[in-house]
Amino acid sequence: MNLKKRLIKRGRDNKKDINLRLSYAIKEISHYSEYSYILINQNVMQTVNDIVHIIKNNLILEKNRKLTAKKIKTLINF
């Protein structure tokens, strides 16, 4: 089900508010290419697992960056 249908089905917003929310969503979605990770929450547990993997991956990358910088400084006698 798309966003507009979900908002209408909820019955909480009037047509003007729905259109405003849709315009915000379109604006936000148009920036997707600026992000390193994009998660589409279709299954909560899968999304949580994806977030955990992203965090672990970033921790490994940061550790490797620090180790590499240390090794380079050692090699060039800083």
One Martini backbone bead per residue (centre of mass of N, CA, C, O) as a GRO file, in nm:
protein
   78
    1MET     BB    1   0.098   0.035   0.021
    2ASN     BB    2   0.069   0.357  -0.004
    3LEU     BB    3   0.090   0.651   0.157
    4LYS     BB    4  -0.182   0.776   0.080
    5LYS     BB    5  -0.357   0.533   0.155
    6ARG     BB    6  -0.271   0.518   0.453
    7LEU     BB    7  -0.366   0.803   0.535
    8ILE     BB    8  -0.659   0.765   0.457
    9LYS     BB    9  -0.722   0.506   0.625
   10ARG     BB   10  -0.671   0.633   0.909
   11GLY     BB   11  -0.842   0.919   0.936
   12ARG     BB   12  -0.671   1.187   1.060
   13ASP     BB   13  -0.660   1.341   0.785
   14ASN     BB   14  -0.684   1.578   0.571
   15LYS     BB   15  -0.630   1.659   0.251
   16LYS     BB   16  -0.425   1.885   0.306
   17ASP     BB   17  -0.239   1.723   0.499
   18ILE     BB   18  -0.173   1.497   0.306
   19ASN     BB   19  -0.041   1.674   0.086
   20LEU     BB   20   0.179   1.785   0.271
   21ARG     BB   21   0.308   1.516   0.348
   22LEU     BB   22   0.374   1.431   0.058
   23SER     BB   23   0.563   1.669  -0.008
   24TYR     BB   24   0.769   1.600   0.210
   25ALA     BB   25   0.835   1.313   0.116
   26ILE     BB   26   0.939   1.385  -0.164
   27LYS     BB   27   1.167   1.568  -0.069
   28GLU     BB   28   1.316   1.356   0.104
   29ILE     BB   29   1.347   1.127  -0.113
   30SER     BB   30   1.524   1.301  -0.318
   31HIS     BB   31   1.789   1.248  -0.106
   32TYR     BB   32   1.891   0.946  -0.112
   33SER     BB   33   2.189   0.982  -0.247
   34GLU     BB   34   2.320   1.115   0.029
   35TYR     BB   35   2.327   0.823   0.139
   36SER     BB   36   2.468   0.524   0.256
   37TYR     BB   37   2.184   0.446   0.382
   38ILE     BB   38   1.888   0.239   0.311
   39LEU     BB   39   1.576   0.187   0.475
   40ILE     BB   40   1.313  -0.058   0.445
   41ASN     BB   41   1.028  -0.101   0.649
   42GLN     BB   42   0.886  -0.426   0.625
   43ASN     BB   43   1.068  -0.555   0.865
   44VAL     BB   44   1.161  -0.509   1.176
   45MET     BB   45   1.380  -0.728   1.224
   46GLN     BB   46   1.541  -0.672   0.969
   47THR     BB   47   1.601  -0.376   1.029
   48VAL     BB   48   1.752  -0.423   1.290
   49ASN     BB   49   1.973  -0.601   1.164
   50ASP     BB   50   2.074  -0.386   0.970
   51ILE     BB   51   2.161  -0.182   1.185
   52VAL     BB   52   2.365  -0.361   1.327
   53HIS     BB   53   2.547  -0.401   1.077
   54ILE     BB   54   2.614  -0.106   1.033
   55ILE     BB   55   2.748  -0.055   1.303
   56LYS     BB   56   2.965  -0.271   1.285
   57ASN     BB   57   3.094  -0.172   1.025
   58ASN     BB   58   3.171   0.113   1.131
   59LEU     BB   59   3.355   0.013   1.358
   60ILE     BB   60   3.557  -0.130   1.174
   61LEU     BB   61   3.635   0.110   0.999
   62GLU     BB   62   3.742   0.289   1.229
   63LYS     BB   63   3.956   0.097   1.331
   64ASN     BB   64   4.113   0.083   1.059
   65ARG     BB   65   4.179   0.384   1.037
   66LYS     BB   66   4.344   0.406   1.297
   67LEU     BB   67   4.551   0.188   1.232
   68THR     BB   68   4.652   0.310   0.970
   69ALA     BB   69   4.747   0.580   1.085
   70LYS     BB   70   4.951   0.459   1.281
   71LYS     BB   71   5.126   0.310   1.072
   72ILE     BB   72   5.200   0.555   0.900
   73LYS     BB   73   5.341   0.716   1.124
   74THR     BB   74   5.556   0.501   1.174
   75LEU     BB   75   5.677   0.493   0.882
   76ILE     BB   76   5.724   0.832   0.890
   77ASN     BB   77   5.804   0.941   1.174
   78PHE     BB   78   5.584   1.114   1.372
   0.00000   0.00000   0.00000
